[in-house]
Amino acid sequence: MPNPSPGFVKNPAKVLTIVPQMGTVIVTAGGKVIAQSSDAKLLSEPPYPDRIYVPFKDIRFDELSKTTHSTHCPYKGDASYWTVPGDTGTNAMWAYQTPYDEVTEIKDHASSIRTGPG
């Protein structure tokens, strides 16, 4: 079933790219490694900062709590959020679990304000 992005319909000149992230990506919070991956993706969406998306398979969801917070992006879809219990990073990790067709490469991937190359 098609799931086109309303953002790209309204603004077809918008540039959003997703490419493999080189090297290993490590996400830490509360002194723990929350994720580590060599299969991450780099999403560029000017004018916003680039974001690294880590595959769900490489995330320690047992160290996270899903929250009820959600946001909407007209280009990517609805985002779900997770928090590291006991850490100050409330809603610090997010994922577009049902992304729009134009960004299906980030399905089953999550990003975080603490994500970076290892």
Backbone atoms as SQL, in Angstrom:
CREATE TABLE atoms (id INTEGER PRIMARY KEY, chain TEXT, resi INTEGER, resn TEXT, atom TEXT, x REAL, y REAL, z REAL);
INSERT INTO atoms VALUES
  (1, 'A', 1, 'MET', 'N', 0.843, -1.178, 0.000),
  (2, 'A', 1, 'MET', 'CA', 0.000, 0.000, 0.000),
  (3, 'A', 1, 'MET', 'C', 0.889, 1.243, 0.000),
  (4, 'A', 2, 'PRO', 'N', 0.726, 2.127, -0.936),
  (5, 'A', 2, 'PRO', 'CA', 1.566, 3.327, -1.013),
  (6, 'A', 2, 'PRO', 'C', 1.401, 4.231, 0.213),
  (7, 'A', 3, 'ASN', 'N', 2.498, 4.833, 0.609),
  (8, 'A', 3, 'ASN', 'CA', 2.529, 5.739, 1.755),
  (9, 'A', 3, 'ASN', 'C', 3.400, 6.947, 1.385),
  (10, 'A', 4, 'PRO', 'N', 2.950, 7.780, 0.415),
  (11, 'A', 4, 'PRO', 'CA', 3.783, 8.897, -0.046),
  (12, 'A', 4, 'PRO', 'C', 3.867, 10.024, 0.978),
  (13, 'A', 5, 'SER', 'N', 4.978, 10.714, 0.963),
  (14, 'A', 5, 'SER', 'CA', 5.233, 11.834, 1.866),
  (15, 'A', 5, 'SER', 'C', 4.485, 13.080, 1.410),
  (16, 'A', 6, 'PRO', 'N', 3.615, 13.636, 2.268),
  (17, 'A', 6, 'PRO', 'CA', 2.941, 14.886, 1.896),
  (18, 'A', 6, 'PRO', 'C', 3.915, 16.054, 1.800),
  (19, 'A', 7, 'GLY', 'N', 5.025, 15.981, 2.513),
  (20, 'A', 7, 'GLY', 'CA', 6.030, 17.041, 2.444),
  (21, 'A', 7, 'GLY', 'C', 6.638, 17.165, 1.061),
  (22, 'A', 8, 'PHE', 'N', 6.964, 16.025, 0.451),
  (23, 'A', 8, 'PHE', 'CA', 7.552, 16.063, -0.888),
  (24, 'A', 8, 'PHE', 'C', 6.530, 16.444, -1.947),
  (25, 'A', 9, 'VAL', 'N', 5.254, 16.139, -1.704),
  (26, 'A', 9, 'VAL', 'CA', 4.206, 16.559, -2.638),
  (27, 'A', 9, 'VAL', 'C', 4.124, 18.086, -2.656),
  (28, 'A', 10, 'LYS', 'N', 4.168, 18.707, -1.479),
  (29, 'A', 10, 'LYS', 'CA', 4.085, 20.171, -1.374),
  (30, 'A', 10, 'LYS', 'C', 5.397, 20.863, -1.747),
  (31, 'A', 11, 'ASN', 'N', 6.512, 20.196, -1.506),
  (32, 'A', 11, 'ASN', 'CA', 7.827, 20.801, -1.720),
  (33, 'A', 11, 'ASN', 'C', 8.739, 19.795, -2.424),
  (34, 'A', 12, 'PRO', 'N', 8.537, 19.560, -3.729),
  (35, 'A', 12, 'PRO', 'CA', 9.324, 18.543, -4.441),
  (36, 'A', 12, 'PRO', 'C', 10.813, 18.888, -4.559),
  (37, 'A', 13, 'ALA', 'N', 11.201, 20.128, -4.280),
  (38, 'A', 13, 'ALA', 'CA', 12.609, 20.516, -4.365),
  (39, 'A', 13, 'ALA', 'C', 13.388, 20.166, -3.093),
  (40, 'A', 14, 'LYS', 'N', 12.699, 19.728, -2.058),
  (41, 'A', 14, 'LYS', 'CA', 13.364, 19.364, -0.793),
  (42, 'A', 14, 'LYS', 'C', 14.356, 18.238, -1.049),
  (43, 'A', 15, 'VAL', 'N', 15.550, 18.363, -0.482),
  (44, 'A', 15, 'VAL', 'CA', 16.591, 17.351, -0.648),
  (45, 'A', 15, 'VAL', 'C', 16.807, 16.644, 0.686),
  (46, 'A', 16, 'LEU', 'N', 16.659, 15.344, 0.665),
  (47, 'A', 16, 'LEU', 'CA', 16.887, 14.507, 1.825),
  (48, 'A', 16, 'LEU', 'C', 17.639, 13.280, 1.328),
  (49, 'A', 17, 'THR', 'N', 18.816, 13.019, 1.865),
  (50, 'A', 17, 'THR', 'CA', 19.609, 11.876, 1.401),
  (51, 'A', 17, 'THR', 'C', 19.903, 10.929, 2.553),
  (52, 'A', 18, 'ILE', 'N', 19.983, 9.651, 2.217),
  (53, 'A', 18, 'ILE', 'CA', 20.322, 8.613, 3.182),
  (54, 'A', 18, 'ILE', 'C', 21.412, 7.758, 2.558),
  (55, 'A', 19, 'VAL', 'N', 22.557, 7.684, 3.242),
  (56, 'A', 19, 'VAL', 'CA', 23.702, 6.915, 2.748),
  (57, 'A', 19, 'VAL', 'C', 24.266, 6.081, 3.891),
  (58, 'A', 20, 'PRO', 'N', 25.035, 5.041, 3.578),
  (59, 'A', 20, 'PRO', 'CA', 25.674, 4.273, 4.653),
  (60, 'A', 20, 'PRO', 'C', 26.632, 5.155, 5.457),
  (61, 'A', 21, 'GLN', 'N', 26.629, 4.991, 6.762),
  (62, 'A', 21, 'GLN', 'CA', 27.564, 5.677, 7.654),
  (63, 'A', 21, 'GLN', 'C', 28.822, 4.826, 7.729),
  (64, 'A', 22, 'MET', 'N', 29.947, 5.429, 7.453),
  (65, 'A', 22, 'MET', 'CA', 31.210, 4.694, 7.479),
  (66, 'A', 22, 'MET', 'C', 31.655, 4.446, 8.920),
  (67, 'A', 23, 'GLY', 'N', 32.253, 3.291, 9.166),
  (68, 'A', 23, 'GLY', 'CA', 32.796, 2.971, 10.477),
  (69, 'A', 23, 'GLY', 'C', 31.754, 2.432, 11.433),
  (70, 'A', 24, 'THR', 'N', 32.142, 2.376, 12.690),
  (71, 'A', 24, 'THR', 'CA', 31.278, 1.884, 13.750),
  (72, 'A', 24, 'THR', 'C', 30.670, 3.052, 14.503),
  (73, 'A', 25, 'VAL', 'N', 29.384, 2.951, 14.775),
  (74, 'A', 25, 'VAL', 'CA', 28.660, 3.973, 15.526),
  (75, 'A', 25, 'VAL', 'C', 28.374, 3.415, 16.913),
  (76, 'A', 26, 'ILE', 'N', 28.602, 4.241, 17.930),
  (77, 'A', 26, 'ILE', 'CA', 28.353, 3.843, 19.314),
  (78, 'A', 26, 'ILE', 'C', 27.446, 4.883, 19.962),
  (79, 'A', 27, 'VAL', 'N', 26.411, 4.409, 20.645),
  (80, 'A', 27, 'VAL', 'CA', 25.498, 5.281, 21.388),
  (81, 'A', 27, 'VAL', 'C', 25.643, 4.933, 22.860),
  (82, 'A', 28, 'THR', 'N', 25.959, 5.940, 23.683),
  (83, 'A', 28, 'THR', 'CA', 26.079, 5.722, 25.116),
  (84, 'A', 28, 'THR', 'C', 25.142, 6.655, 25.863),
  (85, 'A', 29, 'ALA', 'N', 24.689, 6.196, 27.022),
  (86, 'A', 29, 'ALA', 'CA', 23.866, 7.013, 27.910),
  (87, 'A', 29, 'ALA', 'C', 23.934, 6.397, 29.294),
  (88, 'A', 30, 'GLY', 'N', 24.015, 7.230, 30.294),
  (89, 'A', 30, 'GLY', 'CA', 24.067, 6.722, 31.658),
  (90, 'A', 30, 'GLY', 'C', 25.234, 5.792, 31.900),
  (91, 'A', 31, 'GLY', 'N', 26.329, 5.999, 31.177),
  (92, 'A', 31, 'GLY', 'CA', 27.509, 5.156, 31.331),
  (93, 'A', 31, 'GLY', 'C', 27.401, 3.795, 30.680),
  (94, 'A', 32, 'LYS', 'N', 26.355, 3.577, 29.889),
  (95, 'A', 32, 'LYS', 'CA', 26.150, 2.280, 29.237),
  (96, 'A', 32, 'LYS', 'C', 26.155, 2.445, 27.729),
  (97, 'A', 33, 'VAL', 'N', 26.593, 1.392, 27.039),
  (98, 'A', 33, 'VAL', 'CA', 26.474, 1.358, 25.585),
  (99, 'A', 33, 'VAL', 'C', 25.049, 0.916, 25.271),
  (100, 'A', 34, 'ILE', 'N', 24.310, 1.793, 24.608),
  (101, 'A', 34, 'ILE', 'CA', 22.922, 1.518, 24.255),
  (102, 'A', 34, 'ILE', 'C', 22.831, 0.880, 22.871),
  (103, 'A', 35, 'ALA', 'N', 23.762, 1.255, 22.002),
  (104, 'A', 35, 'ALA', 'CA', 23.783, 0.687, 20.649),
  (105, 'A', 35, 'ALA', 'C', 25.194, 0.749, 20.098),
  (106, 'A', 36, 'GLN', 'N', 25.490, -0.212, 19.234),
  (107, 'A', 36, 'GLN', 'CA', 26.772, -0.235, 18.535),
  (108, 'A', 36, 'GLN', 'C', 26.533, -0.921, 17.200),
  (109, 'A', 37, 'SER', 'N', 26.945, -0.239, 16.116),
  (110, 'A', 37, 'SER', 'CA', 26.640, -0.789, 14.800),
  (111, 'A', 37, 'SER', 'C', 27.663, -0.383, 13.749),
  (112, 'A', 38, 'SER', 'N', 27.889, -1.299, 12.824),
  (113, 'A', 38, 'SER', 'CA', 28.680, -1.007, 11.621),
  (114, 'A', 38, 'SER', 'C', 27.765, -0.898, 10.404),
  (115, 'A', 39, 'ASP', 'N', 26.442, -0.938, 10.651),
  (116, 'A', 39, 'ASP', 'CA', 25.458, -0.901, 9.566),
  (117, 'A', 39, 'ASP', 'C', 24.554, 0.329, 9.639),
  (118, 'A', 40, 'ALA', 'N', 25.035, 1.387, 10.258),
  (119, 'A', 40, 'ALA', 'CA', 24.216, 2.589, 10.426),
  (120, 'A', 40, 'ALA', 'C', 24.088, 3.363, 9.114),
  (121, 'A', 41, 'LYS', 'N', 23.122, 4.276, 9.107),
  (122, 'A', 41, 'LYS', 'CA', 22.876, 5.129, 7.942),
  (123, 'A', 41, 'LYS', 'C', 22.928, 6.590, 8.359),
  (124, 'A', 42, 'LEU', 'N', 23.377, 7.422, 7.445),
  (125, 'A', 42, 'LEU', 'CA', 23.471, 8.861, 7.676),
  (126, 'A', 42, 'LEU', 'C', 22.373, 9.556, 6.888),
  (127, 'A', 43, 'LEU', 'N', 21.514, 10.279, 7.597),
  (128, 'A', 43, 'LEU', 'CA', 20.429, 11.018, 6.960),
  (129, 'A', 43, 'LEU', 'C', 20.781, 12.505, 6.976),
  (130, 'A', 44, 'SER', 'N', 20.788, 13.111, 5.794),
  (131, 'A', 44, 'SER', 'CA', 21.036, 14.552, 5.664),
  (132, 'A', 44, 'SER', 'C', 19.757, 15.215, 5.196),
  (133, 'A', 45, 'GLU', 'N', 19.355, 16.264, 5.937),
  (134, 'A', 45, 'GLU', 'CA', 18.136, 16.992, 5.632),
  (135, 'A', 45, 'GLU', 'C', 18.370, 18.478, 5.922),
  (136, 'A', 46, 'PRO', 'N', 19.103, 19.168, 5.026),
  (137, 'A', 46, 'PRO', 'CA', 19.362, 20.588, 5.273),
  (138, 'A', 46, 'PRO', 'C', 18.057, 21.355, 5.466),
  (139, 'A', 47, 'PRO', 'N', 18.009, 22.295, 6.383),
  (140, 'A', 47, 'PRO', 'CA', 19.105, 22.906, 7.140),
  (141, 'A', 47, 'PRO', 'C', 19.373, 22.241, 8.485),
  (142, 'A', 48, 'TYR', 'N', 18.810, 21.067, 8.755),
  (143, 'A', 48, 'TYR', 'CA', 18.977, 20.406, 10.045),
  (144, 'A', 48, 'TYR', 'C', 20.302, 19.662, 10.111),
  (145, 'A', 49, 'PRO', 'N', 20.790, 19.400, 11.342),
  (146, 'A', 49, 'PRO', 'CA', 22.032, 18.620, 11.469),
  (147, 'A', 49, 'PRO', 'C', 21.842, 17.215, 10.916),
  (148, 'A', 50, 'ASP', 'N', 22.903, 16.639, 10.363),
  (149, 'A', 50, 'ASP', 'CA', 22.871, 15.251, 9.913),
  (150, 'A', 50, 'ASP', 'C', 22.555, 14.358, 11.109),
  (151, 'A', 51, 'ARG', 'N', 21.861, 13.263, 10.864),
  (152, 'A', 51, 'ARG', 'CA', 21.509, 12.310, 11.911),
  (153, 'A', 51, 'ARG', 'C', 21.928, 10.912, 11.487),
  (154, 'A', 52, 'ILE', 'N', 22.459, 10.176, 12.431),
  (155, 'A', 52, 'ILE', 'CA', 22.850, 8.798, 12.199),
  (156, 'A', 52, 'ILE', 'C', 21.716, 7.900, 12.704),
  (157, 'A', 53, 'TYR', 'N', 21.314, 6.945, 11.878),
  (158, 'A', 53, 'TYR', 'CA', 20.265, 5.990, 12.230),
  (159, 'A', 53, 'TYR', 'C', 20.871, 4.603, 12.361),
  (160, 'A', 54, 'VAL', 'N', 20.654, 3.984, 13.520),
  (161, 'A', 54, 'VAL', 'CA', 21.207, 2.676, 13.854),
  (162, 'A', 54, 'VAL', 'C', 20.114, 1.618, 13.687),
  (163, 'A', 55, 'PRO', 'N', 20.437, 0.463, 13.086),
  (164, 'A', 55, 'PRO', 'CA', 19.436, -0.592, 12.942),
  (165, 'A', 55, 'PRO', 'C', 18.922, -1.079, 14.300),
  (166, 'A', 56, 'PHE', 'N', 17.634, -1.381, 14.360),
  (167, 'A', 56, 'PHE', 'CA', 17.044, -1.902, 15.594),
  (168, 'A', 56, 'PHE', 'C', 17.820, -3.108, 16.111),
  (169, 'A', 57, 'LYS', 'N', 18.324, -3.955, 15.205),
  (170, 'A', 57, 'LYS', 'CA', 19.020, -5.183, 15.621),
  (171, 'A', 57, 'LYS', 'C', 20.260, -4.888, 16.461),
  (172, 'A', 58, 'ASP', 'N', 20.789, -3.661, 16.371),
  (173, 'A', 58, 'ASP', 'CA', 22.005, -3.295, 17.094),
  (174, 'A', 58, 'ASP', 'C', 21.737, -2.389, 18.302),
  (175, 'A', 59, 'ILE', 'N', 20.477, -2.259, 18.695),
  (176, 'A', 59, 'ILE', 'CA', 20.087, -1.401, 19.816),
  (177, 'A', 59, 'ILE', 'C', 19.680, -2.265, 21.000),
  (178, 'A', 60, 'ARG', 'N', 20.132, -1.888, 22.185),
  (179, 'A', 60, 'ARG', 'CA', 19.781, -2.603, 23.425),
  (180, 'A', 60, 'ARG', 'C', 18.479, -2.032, 23.977),
  (181, 'A', 61, 'PHE', 'N', 17.364, -2.471, 23.428),
  (182, 'A', 61, 'PHE', 'CA', 16.068, -1.971, 23.861),
  (183, 'A', 61, 'PHE', 'C', 15.772, -2.339, 25.310),
  (184, 'A', 62, 'ASP', 'N', 16.475, -3.356, 25.857),
  (185, 'A', 62, 'ASP', 'CA', 16.297, -3.703, 27.268),
  (186, 'A', 62, 'ASP', 'C', 16.808, -2.597, 28.193),
  (187, 'A', 63, 'GLU', 'N', 17.601, -1.667, 27.664),
  (188, 'A', 63, 'GLU', 'CA', 18.113, -0.530, 28.431),
  (189, 'A', 63, 'GLU', 'C', 17.261, 0.725, 28.225),
  (190, 'A', 64, 'LEU', 'N', 16.167, 0.608, 27.475),
  (191, 'A', 64, 'LEU', 'CA', 15.341, 1.766, 27.123),
  (192, 'A', 64, 'LEU', 'C', 13.897, 1.556, 27.556),
  (193, 'A', 65, 'SER', 'N', 13.189, 2.666, 27.706),
  (194, 'A', 65, 'SER', 'CA', 11.749, 2.627, 27.972),
  (195, 'A', 65, 'SER', 'C', 11.058, 3.436, 26.894),
  (196, 'A', 66, 'LYS', 'N', 10.086, 2.815, 26.228),
  (197, 'A', 66, 'LYS', 'CA', 9.322, 3.541, 25.218),
  (198, 'A', 66, 'LYS', 'C', 8.426, 4.551, 25.920),
  (199, 'A', 67, 'THR', 'N', 8.320, 5.742, 25.360),
  (200, 'A', 67, 'THR', 'CA', 7.468, 6.773, 25.940),
  (201, 'A', 67, 'THR', 'C', 6.222, 6.949, 25.078),
  (202, 'A', 68, 'THR', 'N', 5.314, 7.772, 25.542),
  (203, 'A', 68, 'THR', 'CA', 4.106, 8.060, 24.771),
  (204, 'A', 68, 'THR', 'C', 4.291, 9.271, 23.873),
  (205, 'A', 69, 'HIS', 'N', 5.454, 9.914, 23.956),
  (206, 'A', 69, 'HIS', 'CA', 5.729, 11.095, 23.138),
  (207, 'A', 69, 'HIS', 'C', 5.813, 10.705, 21.661),
  (208, 'A', 70, 'SER', 'N', 5.301, 11.565, 20.801),
  (209, 'A', 70, 'SER', 'CA', 5.439, 11.352, 19.362),
  (210, 'A', 70, 'SER', 'C', 5.486, 12.707, 18.674),
  (211, 'A', 71, 'THR', 'N', 6.089, 12.723, 17.508),
  (212, 'A', 71, 'THR', 'CA', 6.140, 13.927, 16.687),
  (213, 'A', 71, 'THR', 'C', 5.846, 13.519, 15.248),
  (214, 'A', 72, 'HIS', 'N', 5.597, 14.520, 14.414),
  (215, 'A', 72, 'HIS', 'CA', 5.307, 14.253, 13.011),
  (216, 'A', 72, 'HIS', 'C', 6.221, 15.082, 12.127),
  (217, 'A', 73, 'CYS', 'N', 6.794, 14.458, 11.121),
  (218, 'A', 73, 'CYS', 'CA', 7.588, 15.132, 10.099),
  (219, 'A', 73, 'CYS', 'C', 6.874, 14.905, 8.768),
  (220, 'A', 74, 'PRO', 'N', 6.604, 15.968, 8.015),
  (221, 'A', 74, 'PRO', 'CA', 5.904, 15.786, 6.741),
  (222, 'A', 74, 'PRO', 'C', 6.731, 15.045, 5.689),
  (223, 'A', 75, 'TYR', 'N', 8.033, 14.860, 5.943),
  (224, 'A', 75, 'TYR', 'CA', 8.905, 14.161, 4.996),
  (225, 'A', 75, 'TYR', 'C', 9.205, 12.719, 5.420),
  (226, 'A', 76, 'LYS', 'N', 9.236, 12.469, 6.743),
  (227, 'A', 76, 'LYS', 'CA', 9.605, 11.141, 7.235),
  (228, 'A', 76, 'LYS', 'C', 8.446, 10.374, 7.853),
  (229, 'A', 77, 'GLY', 'N', 7.500, 11.052, 8.464),
  (230, 'A', 77, 'GLY', 'CA', 6.352, 10.380, 9.075),
  (231, 'A', 77, 'GLY', 'C', 6.248, 10.665, 10.559),
  (232, 'A', 78, 'ASP', 'N', 5.621, 9.720, 11.291),
  (233, 'A', 78, 'ASP', 'CA', 5.423, 9.854, 12.730),
  (234, 'A', 78, 'ASP', 'C', 6.564, 9.171, 13.473),
  (235, 'A', 79, 'ALA', 'N', 7.138, 9.884, 14.448),
  (236, 'A', 79, 'ALA', 'CA', 8.262, 9.351, 15.215),
  (237, 'A', 79, 'ALA', 'C', 7.796, 8.875, 16.589),
  (238, 'A', 80, 'SER', 'N', 8.301, 7.722, 17.002),
  (239, 'A', 80, 'SER', 'CA', 8.126, 7.183, 18.355),
  (240, 'A', 80, 'SER', 'C', 9.411, 7.452, 19.119),
  (241, 'A', 81, 'TYR', 'N', 9.325, 7.522, 20.450),
  (242, 'A', 81, 'TYR', 'CA', 10.477, 7.904, 21.266),
  (243, 'A', 81, 'TYR', 'C', 10.735, 6.921, 22.398),
  (244, 'A', 82, 'TRP', 'N', 12.008, 6.874, 22.835),
  (245, 'A', 82, 'TRP', 'CA', 12.457, 6.069, 23.960),
  (246, 'A', 82, 'TRP', 'C', 13.322, 6.920, 24.874),
  (247, 'A', 83, 'THR', 'N', 13.363, 6.523, 26.140),
  (248, 'A', 83, 'THR', 'CA', 14.157, 7.180, 27.167),
  (249, 'A', 83, 'THR', 'C', 15.058, 6.143, 27.819),
  (250, 'A', 84, 'VAL', 'N', 16.220, 6.585, 28.294),
  (251, 'A', 84, 'VAL', 'CA', 17.083, 5.726, 29.095),
  (252, 'A', 84, 'VAL', 'C', 16.691, 5.956, 30.553),
  (253, 'A', 85, 'PRO', 'N', 16.123, 4.947, 31.216),
  (254, 'A', 85, 'PRO', 'CA', 15.720, 5.145, 32.614),
  (255, 'A', 85, 'PRO', 'C', 16.886, 5.598, 33.483),
  (256, 'A', 86, 'GLY', 'N', 16.624, 6.574, 34.345),
  (257, 'A', 86, 'GLY', 'CA', 17.650, 7.086, 35.247),
  (258, 'A', 86, 'GLY', 'C', 18.598, 8.070, 34.608),
  (259, 'A', 87, 'ASP', 'N', 18.438, 8.331, 33.309),
  (260, 'A', 87, 'ASP', 'CA', 19.306, 9.257, 32.595),
  (261, 'A', 87, 'ASP', 'C', 18.519, 10.536, 32.317),
  (262, 'A', 88, 'THR', 'N', 19.218, 11.603, 32.002),
  (263, 'A', 88, 'THR', 'CA', 18.555, 12.881, 31.740),
  (264, 'A', 88, 'THR', 'C', 18.034, 12.991, 30.314),
  (265, 'A', 89, 'GLY', 'N', 18.239, 11.988, 29.491),
  (266, 'A', 89, 'GLY', 'CA', 17.847, 12.054, 28.087),
  (267, 'A', 89, 'GLY', 'C', 16.432, 11.587, 27.817),
  (268, 'A', 90, 'THR', 'N', 15.440, 12.264, 28.396),
  (269, 'A', 90, 'THR', 'CA', 14.053, 11.908, 28.127),
  (270, 'A', 90, 'THR', 'C', 13.752, 12.071, 26.638),
  (271, 'A', 91, 'ASN', 'N', 13.126, 11.068, 26.055),
  (272, 'A', 91, 'ASN', 'CA', 12.795, 11.069, 24.627),
  (273, 'A', 91, 'ASN', 'C', 14.032, 11.297, 23.753),
  (274, 'A', 92, 'ALA', 'N', 15.143, 10.732, 24.176),
  (275, 'A', 92, 'ALA', 'CA', 16.419, 10.974, 23.489),
  (276, 'A', 92, 'ALA', 'C', 16.620, 10.116, 22.247),
  (277, 'A', 93, 'MET', 'N', 15.875, 9.029, 22.106),
  (278, 'A', 93, 'MET', 'CA', 16.002, 8.187, 20.918),
  (279, 'A', 93, 'MET', 'C', 14.651, 8.143, 20.217),
  (280, 'A', 94, 'TRP', 'N', 14.681, 8.210, 18.890),
  (281, 'A', 94, 'TRP', 'CA', 13.435, 8.180, 18.127),
  (282, 'A', 94, 'TRP', 'C', 13.586, 7.324, 16.885),
  (283, 'A', 95, 'ALA', 'N', 12.435, 6.905, 16.376),
  (284, 'A', 95, 'ALA', 'CA', 12.407, 6.092, 15.158),
  (285, 'A', 95, 'ALA', 'C', 11.117, 6.360, 14.407),
  (286, 'A', 96, 'TYR', 'N', 11.215, 6.285, 13.102),
  (287, 'A', 96, 'TYR', 'CA', 10.049, 6.359, 12.220),
  (288, 'A', 96, 'TYR', 'C', 9.716, 4.925, 11.850),
  (289, 'A', 97, 'GLN', 'N', 8.835, 4.307, 12.620),
  (290, 'A', 97, 'GLN', 'CA', 8.565, 2.888, 12.458),
  (291, 'A', 97, 'GLN', 'C', 7.743, 2.575, 11.211),
  (292, 'A', 98, 'THR', 'N', 7.008, 3.549, 10.726),
  (293, 'A', 98, 'THR', 'CA', 6.264, 3.411, 9.474),
  (294, 'A', 98, 'THR', 'C', 6.569, 4.643, 8.628),
  (295, 'A', 99, 'PRO', 'N', 7.806, 4.748, 8.140),
  (296, 'A', 99, 'PRO', 'CA', 8.191, 5.963, 7.414),
  (297, 'A', 99, 'PRO', 'C', 7.490, 6.059, 6.059),
  (298, 'A', 100, 'TYR', 'N', 7.472, 7.275, 5.541),
  (299, 'A', 100, 'TYR', 'CA', 6.926, 7.482, 4.200),
  (300, 'A', 100, 'TYR', 'C', 7.790, 6.754, 3.179),
  (301, 'A', 101, 'ASP', 'N', 7.204, 6.495, 2.017),
  (302, 'A', 101, 'ASP', 'CA', 7.868, 5.717, 0.961),
  (303, 'A', 101, 'ASP', 'C', 9.242, 6.262, 0.585),
  (304, 'A', 102, 'GLU', 'N', 9.393, 7.576, 0.603),
  (305, 'A', 102, 'GLU', 'CA', 10.648, 8.196, 0.148),
  (306, 'A', 102, 'GLU', 'C', 11.816, 7.944, 1.103),
  (307, 'A', 103, 'VAL', 'N', 11.541, 7.495, 2.327),
  (308, 'A', 103, 'VAL', 'CA', 12.610, 7.283, 3.309),
  (309, 'A', 103, 'VAL', 'C', 12.534, 5.897, 3.958),
  (310, 'A', 104, 'THR', 'N', 12.109, 4.907, 3.200),
  (311, 'A', 104, 'THR', 'CA', 11.977, 3.565, 3.770),
  (312, 'A', 104, 'THR', 'C', 13.311, 2.991, 4.260),
  (313, 'A', 105, 'GLU', 'N', 14.420, 3.578, 3.828),
  (314, 'A', 105, 'GLU', 'CA', 15.745, 3.101, 4.283),
  (315, 'A', 105, 'GLU', 'C', 15.923, 3.249, 5.796),
  (316, 'A', 106, 'ILE', 'N', 15.145, 4.132, 6.446),
  (317, 'A', 106, 'ILE', 'CA', 15.298, 4.288, 7.897),
  (318, 'A', 106, 'ILE', 'C', 14.271, 3.476, 8.687),
  (319, 'A', 107, 'LYS', 'N', 13.471, 2.665, 8.005),
  (320, 'A', 107, 'LYS', 'CA', 12.554, 1.774, 8.725),
  (321, 'A', 107, 'LYS', 'C', 13.392, 0.795, 9.547),
  (322, 'A', 108, 'ASP', 'N', 12.939, 0.521, 10.760),
  (323, 'A', 108, 'ASP', 'CA', 13.650, -0.364, 11.687),
  (324, 'A', 108, 'ASP', 'C', 15.039, 0.164, 12.031),
  (325, 'A', 109, 'HIS', 'N', 15.171, 1.488, 12.079),
  (326, 'A', 109, 'HIS', 'CA', 16.378, 2.189, 12.513),
  (327, 'A', 109, 'HIS', 'C', 15.966, 3.278, 13.495),
  (328, 'A', 110, 'ALA', 'N', 16.859, 3.653, 14.385),
  (329, 'A', 110, 'ALA', 'CA', 16.566, 4.729, 15.331),
  (330, 'A', 110, 'ALA', 'C', 17.754, 5.688, 15.401),
  (331, 'A', 111, 'SER', 'N', 17.439, 6.915, 15.763),
  (332, 'A', 111, 'SER', 'CA', 18.460, 7.945, 15.915),
  (333, 'A', 111, 'SER', 'C', 18.395, 8.492, 17.339),
  (334, 'A', 112, 'SER', 'N', 19.448, 9.209, 17.700),
  (335, 'A', 112, 'SER', 'CA', 19.533, 9.755, 19.042),
  (336, 'A', 112, 'SER', 'C', 20.392, 11.005, 19.029),
  (337, 'A', 113, 'ILE', 'N', 20.149, 11.884, 19.976),
  (338, 'A', 113, 'ILE', 'CA', 21.010, 13.057, 20.106),
  (339, 'A', 113, 'ILE', 'C', 22.399, 12.639, 20.581),
  (340, 'A', 114, 'ARG', 'N', 22.562, 11.398, 21.015),
  (341, 'A', 114, 'ARG', 'CA', 23.849, 10.904, 21.506),
  (342, 'A', 114, 'ARG', 'C', 24.532, 9.956, 20.529),
  (343, 'A', 115, 'THR', 'N', 24.023, 9.869, 19.313),
  (344, 'A', 115, 'THR', 'CA', 24.586, 8.958, 18.339),
  (345, 'A', 115, 'THR', 'C', 25.777, 9.599, 17.641),
  (346, 'A', 116, 'GLY', 'N', 26.853, 8.852, 17.532),
  (347, 'A', 116, 'GLY', 'CA', 28.016, 9.382, 16.838),
  (348, 'A', 116, 'GLY', 'C', 28.988, 8.288, 16.472),
  (349, 'A', 117, 'PRO', 'N', 29.935, 8.602, 15.592),
  (350, 'A', 117, 'PRO', 'CA', 30.946, 7.614, 15.214),
  (351, 'A', 117, 'PRO', 'C', 31.756, 7.200, 16.436),
  (352, 'A', 118, 'GLY', 'N', 32.108, 5.939, 16.470),
  (353, 'A', 118, 'GLY', 'CA', 32.872, 5.402, 17.599),
  (354, 'A', 118, 'GLY', 'C', 34.343, 5.670, 17.463);
